């Protein structure tokens, strides 16, 4: 079994630097490393920490903060916000793989990270052994439609506050933030107190919201950024990799969304977590890790 030491570093990318962290010193016989992609876009990788426990089974687990996010933030450096594109982040995945010699690797993406993983897989890269897609849509129009359906079940006063501030353009108001919290407590993370890695990730996002605001918008359900028309659902059949889809019953990436992804990727498997929402791996870490570990081992046994 590989040791579970850690190392951190930075990779040059587009004139800036991408921060990364590797847990584990190598792979056991027949095992492959796991590269994780965080959500947002514009969050950071702290909340993916539970997956680092998979290094104890004899594989490296890698997480990194995408450019403009967390420890890879560039808010204090001159740049053009138009650089925040899906293509940029797809290219960054390849750069990280090359820099860390991840010739053969599993890729796990959560939320936006899963969207990014699917986009990367569509480039048909060499050496990707499998995909794990946690709580990710393949269509933002479907995501918004489902979010609006979930909003209809919120208390009337919460719905009214959300609508009022979205219409006024005052989504930075404390009232809007309080109303968002009601939605998030139901559909993003149902565990209280909020797990510490998730609190740190939310702090990262609040400290530097540029990427999230530009690509997504002011909230999970008011998507007015450059991703608002993003949709790769008709291309998922091009992904020819063993794929595991994970989601929660109360997930903002609803069962309609998860089913659409699982049905469209040939041979994909869908694992539904009862009583959980958008962050299964934080809400039920032991089961999530077991599901992922079993899937990775199964893929490697076939290889």
Helices and strands as residue ranges (DSSP letters): E 6-13, E 16-23, E 33-37, G 46-57, E 61-64, G 70-72, G 81-83, H 86-99, E 105-110, H 112-121, E 128-134, H 140-151, H 156-168, H 174-187, H 196-207, H 210-215, G 233-238, E 242-248, H 255-264, E 269-273, H 280-283, H 285-302
